[in-house]
Amino acid sequence: TVDETRATLSHGDYKCDPVRRFEGKVWYPTNVTEGPYPLIVYSHGFMSFHQEGEYIARFMASHGYVVAAADFPSTNYFAPGGPDLKDVVNQPGDVSFIIDYILSMNDDSTSILAGKIDAERIAAVGLSLGGMTTELVTFHPDLGDKRIKAAVSIAGPSAMFTERFFTFTDVPFMMIAGDIDAMVPYKKNAAPITQKDRDSILVTIRGGSHTGFAGIASILFRWIDNPDTVGCSSIKKNIPRNVEDNFLTPLGGEEKGVIVLDRSLPCEVSPLPKAIAPADQQMITTLAIYSCLQSHFLEDAAKRQDFKTYLLYYLGEENSRVTVTFNEQLVGKLAGH
């Protein structure tokens, strides 16, 4: 589909396109007697594509969610002119366009999605640069979309966002991250998140890499000691030319909760430590996302509380590599949810 209201900017040897073009996929429950269902818009990472999180999409669709994902015009792996990191500032608008498009299908009696979606239950989920996109479309005072009612960032860059950034809306937010992430360093990005957003949840996977979150890693990189070896090799070829300018400038300054960072490059750790198997990392990720969204979107209050209790207290008990961090004030809010 095509967004005719916004342009794809020139970069590399690619000339400006007056529109933004999207190719993607929708996963949905096949039980036509139930619904309407919550909608998840999934945002892929830099140099990736819309099927990156298919393991999440398939699971969530089989458990009563509609999931939509599309290739971002300028940051997907096959982007003409090469992936352009700076275009992340335009991706919150892309997410909003995808929501518009999917809801138009929901209203079209001839569509396969006719009547399947509950427009009051929309979540944003994203990995890496898609995680940052999720943060922007959820919290940014200008780029945010008020239709989003829950958000999950998987290893998304967040060091550039201050506590103020998370005050513009009170949408429930969860960060999932690996503590040996070589591409989006854990200590600078994920670790402080519950101090910045007092109502957020942080799920830390010990031994979790960055690349291990991508679906393809469970197949191609299962025998590699650390999948970030491959991810870092690829990203280093593209990042240097993308950080010549401060790509965060269009997001505003401290008044919007955005600060300027140094231009340090990712993948500075060498040698990389051994990581857990991508399949294990993805299983934990799926459980966390499902529990989180169920705790907000189920109609039954008691069941919502059961899923929240599992996420906060039992996910870590069942998985020795998982630590769930949250502020106690969150527990009090749950009782009145």
TILOLO-247565 format. One record per residue: x, y, z of N, C-alpha, C in turn. Coordinates in Angstrom, 1 decimal. Example, Ala and Ser with C-alpha at 12.3 -4.5 7.8 and 13.67 -1.06 7.14 Angstrom:
REM residues 2
      nx      ny      nz     cax     cay     caz      cx      cy      cz
    13.2    -5.7     7.8    12.3    -4.5     7.8    13.2    -3.3     7.8
    12.8    -2.2     7.1    13.7    -1.1     7.1    12.9     0.0     7.9
***
This chain:
REM residues 337
      nx      ny      nz     cax     cay     caz      cx      cy      cz
     0.8    -1.2     0.0     0.0     0.0     0.0     0.9     1.2     0.0
     0.3     2.4    -0.3     1.1     3.6    -0.5     0.5     4.8     0.4
     1.4     5.5     1.1     1.0     6.7     1.8     1.3     7.9     0.9
     0.3     8.5     0.3     0.5     9.5    -0.7     0.7    10.9     0.0
     0.6    10.9     1.3     0.7    12.2     2.0     2.1    12.6     2.5
     3.0    11.6     2.4     4.4    11.8     2.9     5.4    11.3     1.9
     6.5    11.9     1.9     7.6    11.5     0.9     8.6    10.6     1.5
     9.3     9.8     0.7    10.5     9.1     1.1    11.7     9.9     0.6
    12.5    10.4     1.6    13.5    11.3     1.3    14.7    10.6     0.6
    15.5    11.4    -0.2    16.6    10.9    -0.9    17.7    10.5     0.1
    18.5     9.5    -0.2    19.7     9.1     0.5    20.6     8.2    -0.3
    21.9     8.3    -0.2    22.8     7.5    -1.0    22.5     7.9    -2.5
    22.4     6.9    -3.3    22.1     7.2    -4.7    20.6     7.2    -5.1
    19.8     7.1    -4.0    18.3     7.1    -4.2    17.7     8.5    -4.2
    16.9     8.8    -5.2    16.3    10.1    -5.3    14.9    10.0    -4.6
    14.5    11.2    -4.1    13.3    11.3    -3.4    12.1    10.8    -4.1
    11.2    10.1    -3.4    10.0     9.6    -3.9     8.9    10.4    -3.2
     7.9    11.0    -3.9     6.9    11.8    -3.3     5.9    11.0    -2.4
     6.0     9.7    -2.4     5.1     8.9    -1.5     6.0     7.9    -0.7
     5.3     7.3     0.2     6.0     6.2     1.0     5.3     4.9     0.7
     6.1     3.9     0.3     5.5     2.6    -0.1     5.8     1.5     0.9
     4.8     0.7     1.1     4.9    -0.4     2.1     4.5    -1.7     1.5
     5.3    -2.7     1.9     4.9    -4.1     1.7     5.0    -4.8     3.0
     4.0    -5.6     3.3     3.9    -6.2     4.6     3.1    -7.4     4.7
     2.7    -7.8     5.9     1.9    -9.0     6.1     1.0    -8.8     7.3
    -0.1    -9.5     7.3    -1.0    -9.5     8.5    -1.3   -10.9     8.9
    -1.1   -11.2    10.2    -1.4   -12.5    10.8    -2.7   -12.3    11.6
    -3.6   -13.2    11.5    -4.9   -13.0    12.3    -5.5   -14.3    12.7
    -6.3   -14.4    13.7    -7.0   -15.6    14.1    -7.9   -16.1    13.0
    -8.0   -17.4    12.9    -8.9   -18.0    11.9   -10.2   -18.3    12.4
   -10.5   -18.2    13.7   -11.8   -18.5    14.3   -12.7   -17.3    14.0
   -13.6   -17.4    13.0   -14.4   -16.2    12.7   -15.5   -16.0    13.6
   -15.8   -16.9    14.5   -16.9   -16.8    15.4   -16.6   -15.9    16.6
   -15.3   -15.6    16.8   -14.9   -14.8    18.0   -14.4   -13.4    17.5
   -14.0   -12.6    18.4   -13.5   -11.3    18.1   -14.6   -10.2    18.5
   -14.3    -9.0    18.3   -13.1    -8.4    17.7   -11.9    -8.6    18.5
   -10.7    -8.5    17.9    -9.4    -8.8    18.5    -8.6    -7.6    18.7
    -7.6    -7.6    19.6    -6.7    -6.5    19.7    -5.7    -6.5    18.5
    -5.2    -5.3    18.2    -4.3    -5.2    17.0    -2.9    -4.9    17.6
    -1.9    -5.6    17.0    -0.5    -5.3    17.3     0.2    -4.8    16.0
     0.8    -3.6    16.0     1.7    -3.2    14.9     3.1    -3.4    15.3
     3.8    -4.3    14.5     5.2    -4.7    14.8     6.1    -3.9    13.9
     7.1    -3.3    14.5     8.1    -2.5    13.8     9.5    -3.2    13.8
    10.0    -3.5    12.6    11.3    -4.2    12.4    12.5    -3.3    12.7
    13.6    -3.9    12.8    14.8    -3.2    13.1    15.6    -2.7    11.9
    16.7    -2.0    12.1    17.5    -1.5    11.1    18.1    -2.6    10.2
    18.1    -2.5     8.9    18.6    -3.5     8.0    17.9    -4.8     8.1
    16.6    -4.8     8.4    15.8    -6.0     8.6    14.5    -5.9     7.7
    13.5    -6.7     8.0    12.3    -6.6     7.2    11.1    -7.1     8.0
     9.9    -7.0     7.4     8.7    -7.2     8.2     8.5    -8.6     8.8
     9.1    -9.6     8.3     9.0   -10.9     8.8    10.0   -11.3     9.9
    10.7   -10.3    10.3    11.7   -10.5    11.4    11.1   -11.0    12.7
     9.9   -10.5    13.0     9.3   -11.0    14.3     8.1   -12.0    14.0
     8.2   -12.8    13.0     7.2   -13.7    12.7     6.9   -14.7    13.8
     7.9   -15.0    14.5     7.6   -16.0    15.6     6.7   -15.4    16.7
     6.8   -14.1    16.9     5.9   -13.4    17.8     4.5   -13.3    17.1
     4.5   -12.9    15.9     3.2   -12.7    15.2     2.4   -14.0    15.1
     3.0   -15.1    14.8     2.3   -16.3    14.7     1.7   -16.7    16.0
     2.5   -16.6    17.1     2.0   -17.0    18.4     0.9   -16.1    18.8
     1.0   -14.8    18.7     0.0   -13.9    19.1    -1.3   -14.0    18.3
    -1.2   -14.3    17.0    -2.4   -14.5    16.2    -3.1   -15.8    16.6
    -2.3   -16.8    17.0    -3.0   -18.0    17.4    -3.6   -17.9    18.8
    -3.3   -16.8    19.5    -3.9   -16.5    20.8    -4.8   -15.3    20.8
    -5.4   -15.0    19.7    -6.4   -14.0    19.7    -6.0   -12.6    19.4
    -4.9   -12.4    18.6    -4.5   -11.0    18.2    -4.4   -10.9    16.7
    -4.6    -9.7    16.2    -4.3    -9.4    14.8    -2.9    -8.7    14.8
    -2.0    -9.1    14.0    -0.7    -8.5    14.0    -0.3    -8.1    12.6
     0.1    -6.8    12.5     0.4    -6.2    11.2     1.9    -5.8    11.2
     2.6    -6.0    10.1     4.0    -5.6    10.0     4.3    -5.2     8.6
     5.1    -4.2     8.4     5.4    -3.8     7.0     6.9    -3.3     7.0
     7.5    -3.4     5.8     8.8    -2.9     5.6     8.8    -1.4     5.6
     9.7    -0.8     6.5     9.8     0.7     6.5    10.5     1.1     5.2
    10.1     2.1     4.5    10.6     2.5     3.2    12.2     2.7     3.2
    12.8     3.2     4.2    14.2     3.6     4.1    15.1     2.8     5.1
    14.6     2.0     6.0    15.5     1.3     6.9    15.4    -0.2     6.7
    14.6    -0.7     5.8    14.6    -2.2     5.6    15.8    -2.6     4.8
    16.1    -3.9     4.9    17.4    -4.4     4.4    17.5    -4.1     2.9
    16.4    -4.1     2.1    16.4    -4.0     0.7    16.1    -2.5     0.3
    16.2    -1.6     1.2    15.9    -0.2     0.8    16.7     0.3    -0.3
    16.1     0.9    -1.3    16.9     1.5    -2.4    17.8     2.6    -1.9
    19.1     2.5    -2.3    20.1     3.5    -1.8    20.7     3.0    -0.6
    20.3     1.9     0.0    20.8     1.3     1.2    20.0     1.8     2.4
    20.0     1.0     3.5    19.2     1.4     4.7    19.8     2.8     5.2
    18.8     3.6     5.6    19.2     5.0     6.1    18.7     5.1     7.5
    19.6     5.1     8.5    19.3     5.2     9.9    18.5     6.4    10.2
    18.8     7.5     9.6    18.2     8.8     9.9    16.7     8.8     9.7
    16.2     7.9     8.9    14.7     8.0     8.6    13.9     7.4     9.7
    14.5     7.0    10.8    13.7     6.6    12.0    12.7     7.6    12.4
    13.1     8.9    12.2    12.2    10.0    12.7    10.9    10.0    11.9
    10.9     9.4    10.8     9.6     9.3    10.0     8.8     8.1    10.2
     9.4     7.1    11.0     8.7     5.9    11.2     7.5     5.9    12.1
     7.5     6.8    13.1     6.2     6.9    13.9     5.0     7.2    13.0
     5.3     8.0    12.0     4.2     8.3    11.0     3.8     7.1    10.2
     4.8     6.3     9.9     4.5     5.0     9.2     3.6     4.1    10.0
     3.9     4.0    11.3     3.1     3.2    12.2     1.7     3.7    12.2
     1.5     5.0    12.3     0.2     5.6    12.3    -0.5     5.3    11.0
     0.2     5.3     9.9    -0.4     5.0     8.6    -0.9     3.6     8.6
     0.0     2.7     9.1    -0.4     1.3     9.1    -1.6     1.0     9.9
    -1.7     1.7    11.1    -2.9     1.6    11.9    -4.2     2.1    11.1
    -4.0     3.2    10.4    -5.1     3.7     9.6    -5.5     2.7     8.5
    -4.5     2.1     7.9    -4.8     1.2     6.8    -5.5    -0.1     7.3
    -5.0    -0.6     8.4    -5.6    -1.8     9.0    -7.0    -1.6     9.5
    -7.3    -0.4    10.1    -8.6    -0.1    10.5    -9.6     0.2     9.4
    -9.0     0.6     8.3    -9.9     0.8     7.1   -10.3    -0.6     6.6
    -9.5    -1.6     6.7    -9.8    -2.9     6.3   -10.9    -3.5     7.3
   -10.7    -3.1     8.5   -11.7    -3.5     9.5   -13.1    -3.0     9.2
   -13.2    -1.8     8.6   -14.4    -1.2     8.3   -15.0    -1.6     6.9
   -14.2    -2.4     6.2   -14.6    -2.8     4.8   -15.2    -4.1     4.9
   -16.5    -4.2     4.5   -17.2    -5.5     4.7   -16.7    -6.6     3.7
   -15.9    -6.2     2.7   -15.4    -7.2     1.8   -14.0    -7.7     2.2
   -13.4    -7.1     3.2   -12.1    -7.4     3.6   -12.0    -8.6     4.5
   -10.9    -9.3     4.5   -10.7   -10.5     5.4   -10.6   -10.1     6.8
   -10.4    -8.8     7.1   -10.3    -8.3     8.4   -11.6    -7.6     8.9
   -12.6    -7.7     8.1   -13.9    -7.0     8.4   -14.4    -7.4     9.8
   -14.5    -6.4    10.6   -15.1    -6.6    12.0   -14.2    -7.4    12.9
   -12.9    -7.7    12.5   -12.1    -8.5    13.4   -11.3    -7.7    14.4
   -11.2    -6.4    14.3   -10.3    -5.6    15.2   -11.1    -4.7    16.1
   -10.6    -4.7    17.4   -11.1    -3.7    18.4   -10.2    -2.5    18.3
   -10.7    -1.4    17.8    -9.9    -0.2    17.7    -9.5     0.4    19.0
   -10.1     0.0    20.1    -9.7     0.5    21.4    -8.6    -0.3    22.1
    -8.2    -1.4    21.4    -7.1    -2.2    22.0    -6.0    -2.4    20.9
    -5.1    -1.4    20.8    -4.0    -1.4    19.9    -2.7    -1.3    20.6
    -1.8    -2.1    20.2    -0.4    -2.2    20.9     0.6    -1.9    19.8
     1.7    -1.3    20.2     2.9    -1.2    19.4     4.0    -2.0    19.9
     4.7    -2.8    19.1     5.8    -3.7    19.5     6.9    -3.5    18.4
     8.1    -3.4    18.9     9.2    -3.3    17.9    10.5    -3.7    18.4
    11.4    -4.1    17.5    12.8    -4.6    17.9    13.8    -3.6    17.4
    14.8    -3.3    18.2    15.9    -2.5    17.9    15.5    -1.1    17.4
    15.8    -0.7    16.2    15.3     0.6    15.7    13.8     0.6    15.6
    13.2    -0.5    15.5    11.8    -0.6    15.5    11.3    -0.5    17.0
    12.1    -0.8    17.9    11.8    -0.5    19.3    11.8     0.9    19.6
    12.8     1.6    19.1    12.9     3.1    19.2    11.7     3.7    18.5
    11.3     3.2    17.4    10.1     3.7    16.7     8.9     3.5    17.5
     8.8     2.4    18.2     7.7     2.1    19.1     7.7     3.1    20.3
     8.8     3.4    20.8     8.9     4.4    21.9     8.4     5.8    21.4
     8.9     6.1    20.2     8.5     7.4    19.6     7.0     7.5    19.4
     6.4     6.5    18.7     5.0     6.6    18.4     4.1     6.5    19.6
     4.7     6.0    20.7     3.9     5.9    22.0     4.0     7.2    22.8
     5.2     7.7    23.0     5.5     8.7    24.0     5.8    10.1    23.4
     6.3    10.2    22.2     6.7    11.6    21.8     5.5    12.5    21.7
     5.7    13.8    22.2     4.6    14.7    22.3     4.0    15.1    21.0
     4.8    15.0    19.9     4.3    15.4    18.6     4.1    14.2    17.7
     4.9    13.2    17.8     4.8    12.1    16.9     4.0    10.9    17.4
     3.6    11.0    18.7     2.9     9.9    19.3     1.5     9.8    18.8
     1.0     8.5    18.8    -0.4     8.2    18.3    -1.2     7.8    19.5
    -2.2     8.5    19.8    -3.0     8.3    21.0    -3.9     7.0    21.0
    -3.9     6.4    19.8    -4.7     5.1    19.7    -3.9     4.0    20.3
    -2.6     4.1    20.6    -1.8     3.1    21.1    -2.1     3.0    22.6
    -2.5     1.8    23.1    -2.8     1.6    24.5    -1.8     0.8    25.3
    -0.8     0.2    24.6     0.2    -0.6    25.3     1.4    -0.6    24.3
     2.6    -0.7    24.9     3.8    -0.7    24.0     4.9    -1.6    24.6
     5.6    -2.3    23.7     6.7    -3.1    24.1     7.9    -2.8    23.2
     9.0    -2.5    23.7    10.3    -2.2    23.0    11.2    -3.4    23.3
    11.7    -4.0    22.2    12.6    -5.1    22.4    14.0    -4.6    22.0
    14.9    -4.4    23.0    16.2    -3.9    22.7    16.2    -2.6    21.9
    15.3    -1.8    22.2    15.2    -0.5    21.5    16.1     0.6    22.1
    16.8     1.4    21.3    17.6     2.5    21.8    16.7     3.4    22.6
    17.2     3.8    23.8    16.4     4.7    24.7    17.3     5.6    25.5
    18.6     5.5    25.3    19.5     6.4    26.1    19.3     7.9    25.8
    18.7     8.2    24.6    18.5     9.6    24.2    17.2    10.1    24.8
    16.4     9.3    25.5    15.2     9.8    26.0    15.3    10.0    27.5
    14.8    11.1    28.0    14.9    11.5    29.4    13.6    11.1    30.1
    13.6    11.3    31.4    12.4    11.0    32.2    11.2    11.8    31.7
    11.5    13.0    31.3    10.4    13.8    30.7     9.7    13.2    29.5
    10.5    12.5    28.7     9.9    11.9    27.5     8.8    11.0    27.8
     8.9    10.3    28.9     7.8     9.3    29.2     6.7     9.9    30.0
     6.6    11.2    30.2     5.5    11.8    30.9     4.4    12.4    30.0
     4.6    12.3    28.7     3.6    12.9    27.8     2.3    12.0    27.7
     2.4    10.7    28.1     1.3     9.8    28.1     1.5     8.8    29.1
     0.5     8.1    29.6     0.6     7.1    30.6     0.4     5.7    30.1
     0.7     5.5    28.8     0.6     4.2    28.2     1.5     3.1    28.9
     1.0     2.0    29.2     1.8     0.9    29.8     2.9     0.5    28.9
     4.1     0.4    29.5     5.3     0.2    28.6     6.2    -0.9    29.2
     6.7    -1.8    28.4     7.7    -2.8    28.8     8.9    -2.8    27.9
    10.0    -2.9    28.4    11.3    -3.1    27.7    11.8    -4.5    27.9
    12.2    -5.2    26.8    12.8    -6.5    26.9    14.2    -6.3    26.4
    15.2    -6.8    27.1    16.6    -6.6    26.6    17.5    -7.7    27.1
    18.6    -7.9    26.3    19.6    -8.9    26.7    20.8    -8.1    27.3
    21.3    -8.6    28.4    22.3    -7.9    29.2    23.7    -7.9    28.5
    23.9    -8.7    27.4    25.2    -8.6    26.7    25.0    -8.1    25.3
    23.9    -7.4    25.1    23.7    -6.7    23.8    24.8    -5.9    23.3
    25.4    -6.3    22.2    26.6    -5.5    21.7    26.3    -4.4    20.8
    25.0    -4.3    20.4    24.6    -3.3    19.4    23.9    -2.1    20.1
    23.0    -2.4    21.1    22.3    -1.4    21.8    22.7    -1.7    23.3
    23.8    -1.1    23.8    24.3    -1.5    25.1    23.3    -1.4    26.2
    23.2    -2.5    27.0    22.2    -2.6    28.0    22.3    -1.6    29.1
    23.4    -1.3    29.6    23.6    -0.3    30.7    23.1     1.1    30.4
    23.4     1.5    29.1    23.0     2.8    28.7    21.5     3.0    28.3
    21.0     1.9    27.9    19.6     2.0    27.3    18.5     1.3    28.1
    18.6     0.0    28.3    17.5    -0.7    29.0    17.6    -0.5    30.5
    18.7    -0.6    31.1    18.9    -0.7    32.5    18.2     0.5    33.3
    18.3     1.7    32.8    17.6     2.8    33.5    16.1     3.0    33.3
    15.5     2.2    32.5    14.2     2.5    32.0    13.1     2.6    33.1
    13.2     1.8    34.2    12.2     1.9    35.2    12.4     3.1    36.1
    13.6     3.7    36.0    13.8     5.0    36.7    13.3     6.2    35.9
    13.3     6.0    34.6    12.8     7.1    33.7    11.3     7.0    33.6
    10.7     5.8    33.5     9.3     5.6    33.4     8.9     4.8    34.6
     8.4     5.4    35.7     8.1     4.7    36.9     7.1     3.6    36.8
     6.3     3.6    35.8     5.2     2.6    35.6     5.6     1.5    34.6
     6.9     1.5    34.2     7.3     0.6    33.2     7.8    -0.7    33.8
     8.0    -1.7    32.9     8.5    -3.0    33.3     9.8    -3.3    32.5
    10.8    -3.8    33.1    12.0    -4.2    32.4    12.2    -5.7    32.5
    12.2    -6.4    31.4    12.5    -7.9    31.4    14.0    -8.0    30.9
    14.9    -8.5    31.7    16.3    -8.6    31.4    16.6   -10.1    31.1
    17.2   -10.4    30.0    17.6   -11.8    29.7    19.1   -11.9    29.8
    19.5   -12.6    30.9    21.0   -12.8    31.1    21.5   -13.6    30.0
    22.6   -13.1    29.3    23.2   -13.8    28.2    22.5   -13.6    26.9
    21.5   -12.7    26.9    20.8   -12.4    25.7    21.5   -11.4    24.8
    21.6   -11.7    23.5    22.3   -10.9    22.6    21.3   -10.0    21.9
    21.7    -9.1    21.0    20.8    -8.2    20.2    20.2    -9.0    19.1
    21.1    -9.6    18.3    20.7   -10.3    17.1    19.8   -11.5    17.4
    19.9   -12.1    18.6    19.2   -13.3    19.0    17.7   -13.0    19.1
    17.2   -11.8    19.1    15.8   -11.5    19.1    15.2   -11.6    17.7
    16.0   -11.6    16.7    15.4   -11.7    15.3    15.1   -13.1    15.0
    13.9   -13.3    14.4    13.5   -14.7    14.2    14.4   -15.5    13.4
    15.1   -15.0    12.4    16.0   -15.7    11.6    17.2   -16.3    12.4
    17.5   -15.7    13.5    18.7   -16.1    14.3    18.5   -17.5    14.8
    17.3   -17.9    15.1    17.1   -19.3    15.7    17.4   -20.4    14.7
    17.5   -20.0    13.4    17.8   -21.0    12.4    19.2   -20.9    11.9
    19.6   -19.6    11.5    20.9   -19.4    10.9    22.0   -19.3    11.9
    21.8   -18.8    13.1    22.8   -18.6    14.1    22.8   -19.4    15.3
    22.1   -20.5    15.3    21.9   -21.3    16.5    23.2   -22.0    16.9
    24.2   -22.1    16.0    25.5   -22.8    16.4    26.6   -21.7    16.7
    26.3   -20.5    16.6    27.3   -19.4    16.8    27.3   -19.0    18.3
    28.5   -18.9    18.8    28.6   -18.5    20.2    27.8   -17.3    20.6
    27.9   -16.3    19.7    27.2   -15.0    20.0    26.7   -14.5    18.6
    25.3   -14.5    18.4    24.8   -14.0    17.1    25.2   -12.6    16.8
    25.6   -11.8    17.8    26.0   -10.4    17.5    27.2   -10.3    16.7
    28.0   -11.4    16.6    29.2   -11.4    15.8    28.8   -11.1    14.3
    27.7   -11.7    13.9    27.1   -11.5    12.6    26.5   -10.1    12.5
    25.7    -9.8    13.5    25.0    -8.5    13.5    25.9    -7.3    13.4
    27.0    -7.4    14.2    27.9    -6.3    14.3    28.7    -6.2    13.0
    29.0    -7.3    12.4    29.8    -7.2    11.1    28.9    -6.5    10.0
    27.6    -6.8    10.1    26.7    -6.2     9.1    26.5    -4.7     9.4
    26.2    -4.4    10.6    25.8    -3.0    10.9    27.0    -2.0    10.8
    28.2    -2.5    11.1    29.4    -1.6    11.0    29.6    -1.1     9.6
    29.1    -1.8     8.6    29.2    -1.4     7.2    28.3    -0.3     6.8
    27.3    -0.1     7.7    26.2     0.9     7.3    26.1     2.0     8.3
    26.4     1.8     9.6    26.3     2.9    10.6    27.2     4.1    10.4
    28.5     3.9    10.1    29.4     5.1    10.0    28.9     6.2     9.1
    28.4     5.9     7.9    27.9     6.9     7.0    26.6     7.5     7.4
    25.9     6.8     8.4    24.6     7.3     8.8    24.7     8.2    10.0
    25.9     8.4    10.6    25.9     9.2    11.8    26.7    10.5    11.6
    26.9    10.8    10.4    27.6    12.1    10.1    26.9    13.3    10.6
    25.5    13.2    10.6    24.7    14.3    11.1    23.9    13.8    12.4
    23.5    14.7    13.2    22.7    14.3    14.3    21.3    14.0    13.9
    21.0    12.7    13.7    19.7    12.4    13.2    18.5    12.6    14.2
    18.8    12.9    15.4    17.8    13.1    16.4    17.3    14.5    16.4
    17.9    15.4    15.7    17.5    16.9    15.7    16.0    17.1    15.4
    15.5    16.4    14.4    14.0    16.6    14.1    13.1    16.2    15.3
    13.6    15.5    16.2    12.7    15.0    17.3    12.6    16.1    18.4
    13.3    17.2    18.3    13.2    18.2    19.3    14.3    18.1    20.3
    14.3    18.9    21.4    15.4    18.9    22.4    14.8    18.5    23.7
    15.4    19.0    24.8    15.1    18.6    26.1    13.6    18.9    26.5
    13.0    19.9    25.9    11.6    20.1    26.1    10.7    19.0    25.7
    11.2    18.2    24.7    10.5    17.0    24.2    11.0    15.7    24.9
    12.0    15.9    25.8    12.5    14.7    26.5    13.6    14.0    25.7
    14.2    14.7    24.7    15.2    14.1    23.9    16.5    14.9    24.1
    17.6    14.1    24.3    18.9    14.7    24.4    19.9    14.3    23.4
    20.9    15.1    23.1    21.9    14.7    22.1    23.0    13.8    22.8
    23.3    12.7    22.1    24.2    11.7    22.5    25.5    11.9    21.8
    26.6    11.3    22.3    27.8    11.3    21.6    27.7    10.3    20.4
    28.6    10.3    19.5    28.5     9.5    18.3    29.3     8.2    18.4
    29.3     7.7    19.5    30.0     6.4    19.7    29.3     5.3    18.9
    30.1     4.5    18.3    29.5     3.4    17.4    29.2     2.2    18.2
    28.3     1.3    17.7    27.9     0.1    18.4    29.0    -0.9    18.3
    28.9    -2.0    19.0    29.8    -3.2    18.9    31.2    -2.9    19.3
    31.4    -2.2    20.4    32.7    -1.8    20.9    33.3    -2.9    21.7
    32.5    -3.9    22.2    33.0    -5.0    23.0    33.7    -6.0    22.2
    34.9    -6.4    22.6    35.6    -7.5    21.9    36.6    -8.2    22.9
    36.6    -9.5    22.9    35.7   -10.4    22.2    34.3   -10.4    22.8
    33.3   -10.9    22.1    31.9   -11.0    22.6    31.8   -12.2    23.5
    31.1   -12.0    24.6    30.8   -13.2    25.5    29.9   -14.2    24.8
    29.9   -15.4    25.3    28.9   -16.4    24.8    27.5   -16.0    25.2
    26.6   -16.2    24.2    25.2   -15.8    24.4    24.4   -17.1    24.5
    23.1   -17.0    25.0    22.2   -18.1    25.1    21.7   -18.3    23.7
    21.1   -19.5    23.5    20.6   -19.9    22.2    19.4   -18.9    21.8
    19.4   -18.4    20.5    18.4   -17.5    20.1    17.0   -18.1    20.3
    16.8   -19.4    20.1    15.4   -20.0    20.3    15.0   -19.8    21.8
    15.9   -19.9    22.7    15.5   -19.7    24.2    15.2   -18.3    24.4
    16.0   -17.4    23.8    15.8   -15.9    24.0    14.4   -15.5    23.4
    14.0   -16.1    22.3    12.8   -15.8    21.6    11.6   -16.4    22.4
    11.8   -17.5    23.0    10.7   -18.1    23.8    10.4   -17.2    25.0
    11.4   -16.7    25.6    11.2   -15.8    26.8    10.5   -14.5    26.3
    11.0   -14.0    25.2    10.4   -12.8    24.6     8.9   -12.9    24.3
     8.6   -14.0    23.7     7.2   -14.3    23.4     6.3   -14.4    24.6
     6.8   -15.1    25.6     6.1   -15.2    26.9     5.8   -13.8    27.5
     6.9   -13.0    27.5     6.8   -11.7    28.2     5.8   -10.8    27.4
     5.8   -10.8    26.1     4.9   -10.0    25.3     3.5   -10.4    25.5
     3.3   -11.7    25.5     1.9   -12.3    25.6     1.3   -11.9    27.0
     2.1   -12.1    28.0     1.7   -11.8    29.4     1.4   -10.4    29.6
     2.2    -9.5    29.0     2.1    -8.1    29.2     0.8    -7.6    28.5
     0.6    -8.0    27.3    -0.6    -7.5    26.5    -1.9    -8.1    27.1
    -1.9    -9.4    27.5    -3.0   -10.0    28.1    -3.4    -9.2    29.4
    -2.4    -8.8    30.1    -2.7    -8.1    31.4    -3.4    -6.7    31.2
    -3.3    -6.2    30.0    -4.0    -5.0    29.7    -5.2    -5.1    28.8
    -5.3    -6.1    28.0    -6.3    -6.2    27.0    -7.5    -7.2    27.2
    -7.3    -8.1    28.2    -8.4    -9.0    28.5    -9.5    -8.3    29.1
   -10.7    -8.7    28.8   -11.9    -8.0    29.4   -12.1    -8.4    30.9
   -11.8    -9.6    31.3   -11.9   -10.1    32.6   -10.8    -9.5    33.5
   -11.2    -8.7    34.5   -10.2    -8.1    35.4    -9.4    -9.1    36.2
   -10.0   -10.2    36.6    -9.3   -11.2    37.4    -8.2   -11.9    36.5
    -8.5   -12.1    35.2    -7.6   -12.7    34.3    -6.5   -11.8    34.0
    -6.8   -10.5    33.8    -5.8    -9.5    33.6    -4.7    -9.5    34.8
    -5.3    -9.6    36.0    -4.4    -9.6    37.2    -3.5   -10.9    37.2
    -4.1   -12.0    36.8    -3.4   -13.2    36.8    -2.1   -13.1    35.8
    -2.4   -12.6    34.7    -1.3   -12.4    33.7    -0.2   -11.4    34.2
    -0.7   -10.3    34.9     0.3    -9.4    35.4     1.1   -10.0    36.5
     0.5   -10.8    37.4     1.2   -11.5    38.4     2.2   -12.4    37.9
     1.8   -13.2    36.8     2.8   -14.1    36.2     4.0   -13.3    35.7
     3.7   -12.2    35.0     4.8   -11.5    34.4     5.7   -10.9    35.4
     5.2   -10.3    36.5     6.0    -9.7    37.5     6.7   -10.6    38.4
     6.1   -11.8    38.7     6.7   -12.6    39.8     7.1   -14.0    39.4
     6.4   -14.6    38.3     6.7   -16.0    38.0     7.5   -16.2    36.7
     7.5   -15.3    35.8     8.3   -15.4    34.6     9.8   -15.6    35.0
    10.2   -14.8    35.9    11.6   -14.9    36.4    11.9   -16.2    37.2
    10.9   -16.6    37.9    11.1   -17.8    38.7    11.2   -19.1    37.8
    10.4   -19.1    36.8    10.4   -20.2    35.8    11.6   -20.2    34.9
    12.2   -19.1    34.7    13.4   -19.0    33.8    14.5   -18.3    34.5
    15.6   -19.1    34.8    16.7   -18.7    35.7    17.4   -17.5    35.0
    17.3   -17.3    33.7    18.1   -16.3    33.0    17.3   -15.0    33.0
    16.1   -14.9    33.6    15.2   -13.8    33.5    15.1   -13.0    34.8
    15.3   -11.7    34.7    15.0   -10.8    35.8    14.0    -9.8    35.4
    12.9    -9.7    36.2    11.9    -8.7    35.9    11.9    -7.6    36.9
    12.2    -6.4    36.4    12.4    -5.2    37.3    11.2    -4.2    37.1
    10.7    -3.8    38.3     9.5    -2.8    38.3     9.5    -2.1    39.6
     8.8    -1.0    39.6     8.6    -0.2    40.8     7.4    -0.7    41.6
     7.5    -0.7    42.9     6.4    -1.2    43.7     5.1    -0.4    43.5
     5.2     0.8    43.1     4.0     1.6    42.9     3.1     1.0    41.8
     3.8     0.3    40.9     3.1    -0.4    39.8     2.1    -1.4    40.3
     2.5    -2.1    41.4     1.6    -3.1    42.0     0.4    -2.5    42.5
     0.5    -1.4    43.2    -0.7    -0.7    43.7    -1.7    -0.3    42.6
    -1.1     0.1    41.5    -2.0     0.5    40.4    -2.7    -0.6    39.8
    -2.1    -1.8    39.8    -2.7    -3.0    39.2    -4.0    -3.4    39.9
    -4.0    -3.2    41.2    -5.2    -3.6    42.0    -6.4    -2.9    41.6
    -6.3    -1.7    41.1    -7.4    -0.9    40.6    -7.6    -0.8    39.1
    -6.9    -1.7    38.4    -6.9    -1.7    37.0    -8.3    -2.1    36.4
***
